[in-house]
Amino acid sequence: MPDIELRFHKDMLVLSSPVDEVLLRQGFGSDGAVNASDVAYADLVEPEAIKEALRMNIVAGAQCLVAPTAGITPARLRASGLEDRGAEIVQSALKITRSLTPQHVLVEIAPCDLPLDPSSKNSLNEHRDQYARAARFCAGEAFDGFFLNGFKNPTDLKCALMGVRQVSDAPIVASVDVVGVNDAGVGVLADGHHVFSEALAVMGEYGATVAGFATPGDPEVVARLIDETLSNLSLPVLAQLVVREVNARQGEMTNQNPYFSPDVCVGVAAQLRQQGAQFLRAAGHATPAFTSALVAATAGFDVVRPDIEED
């Protein structure tokens, strides 16, 4: 695999969609959803199901495969009854992912979901240790970088970045969930108490190498978030479009569900490239068909970053 950092500020790159929707159609999960525990079990006992979900993203053209390892913090493993199998889950997930010979592989780590008290040193240390231990499960494995994904507040993200940086100097793609923008045009994080610029400050200070966000907001919201990122950092930008519902009969974009079919993502992806995003991903209920749409609009193009001087 080529060094992914050599492509920063150059090639447009699309990340694979979550494996959840493909697994759901194969009978995994309950109550109409697949969670991190379901994926972790599938990594261990149904590797072919995971491989098929990732293979569909390779067929779709994704340059970066996201290894399905989101739930590898010790707290989440314990909640799943897998507390002694973290390294095994990572090894299995990466073996499956690498077998498809993608251009790049990212190891996903999601929030540990422990209660967090920002005023408590013990709480902060425990959170930081969760992410350090998750990163240690990856020791000796071949991959391009970590993908800290799904973070809802800047303090938890800070703990994650510090924890991973304790044990690894690998690239880190960091992404926070943004519910939308307020009346002042400022991104609001999913916890409802913090704004996007606070998360960007954490990314810049604590070692993120790609600054990202995930939002169900319409293309105008996404464009504002990209602008906000570029105004604060010179890092490559990841924009994740959260698909709330796949509904081909919807007909047109709505504020409640702008990304209702893969077709609408083709034009959006082209716009986001012009806006300055380099990494794109369809998230939420997205299928590999959404990945294909993003690739179709951006493959072979360079990112548009006039603020970055070329060597």
C-alpha positions, 0 to 999 in steps of 0.5 A: 500500500502506498503511503497515504500521506503522499496523497494529501492535498492531491488525489480525491479519495473516497472511503468505504461506506459502513458495512452495517447495511449489507450485514443487515440485509444478510440477517445480522442485527436486530430491531432493524439495525446493526451495531458495533457488537454485531460487527465485532462478532461478524469479524470473528465468526462470519468473516465472509459476510464482512468480506462481501460487504467490503468487496462491494465497496472495492467494486464501487471504486473506494480507494480507502477501505475502513476496517470494521473495528469501531467497537474495539475500546475495552469498555465497548468490548466488555459490554459486548462480552468480548473483553479478551478478544480485542486484538483478535478482532483487529487481526481478523478485520484487517486480514479480511480488509487487506485480502481485497488489496485496497489502495489504503486501509483505515482502522476505525475507532469509535467513542468508548461510550463511558460517562465523561466528566471533563472536570475530573482528571480520573475520568479524562485519564480513563478515557485516554487509556481506553483509546491507547489500549484500542490502538495497542491492539493494532501493534504489528499490523499493516494499515495506513492510519486510524479513523477516529469516527463518530465523536460528539464532543471535543473533550472525548475527541481530545482524549482519543487523539491523546490516547492514540498518539501515546502509542502510535505516530500513524496518520489519524483521520478524525471526524465529529458528528455535526447536526447542522449549523446555527443561525450564525452559520456555525456548526453545532456538534451532536452533543448540542453543547459545543460547536464545530470550531472547538473540535477543529481546535482539538484536531489541530492541537492534538495530532489529527492529520485529516480533519473531518465531520459527518452530517445529515445536513444538506449540501449548503450545510456541508459547504459551510462546514468545509469552509469552517474547516479550511478557515481554521486548519490547513489539514486535508478535509473529510466530508461524510454525508449521512444517509438517513433513509434510502428512498428512491421514490422520494424524488428530490432533496429535502432538509430531513433526508437530502441524500435519499439515493445514490444519484443525488450524491454525484452532483454533491460530490463534485460540488464538495471537491470544488469546495475543498474536501479531499476525502468523501464518505457516505455514512448512516444508512448508505450502501456501497451504491452511494460509494460508487456515486462519490467515486464516479464524480471524483475519481481521477481528479485532484482536490481543489485547495488554492490555500495549499502551496504545491511542492 
